[in-house]
Amino acid sequence: MTEQDNSSRATGVSVALCTCPPSEAVRLAGLVVEGGLAACVNVLPSVQSIYRWEGKLENEEESLLIIKTTSTGFPALRDALAAAHPYDIPEIIRLDVADGLPAYLEWVLKDDGGAGEAADA
């Protein structure tokens, strides 16, 4: 297998993105890490979100959570975030990690609190 072919394989690690009110960011981040649903969450304290909601243009300051988890653990993470989130329809999306520093990827797979098992590679 060539280097290019190897880099396109799934790693079993995912990054989830979730926006939230700044006052809720640390609480939500702690909930998923303490609950074993994520290995790590980065909280970006201020992003400007411009979007259309119920026919009206909105312009809000939000925080962005960058959540490292396993691909198989994402459904539990998504459901826990949705249940604890103050928005009616929160942004909770998953991006699969195609490649990364092997030691870091292994750490995420081991330190997700058992929420998901690594995919067989």
Secondary structure, DSSP 8 states (H G I E B T S, - for coil): --HHHHHTS--SEEEEEEEE-GGGHHHHHHHHHHTTS-SEEEEEEEEEEEEEETTEEEEEEEEEEEEEEETTTHHHHHHHHHHH-SSSS--EEEEE-----HHHHHHHHHSSTTSS-----
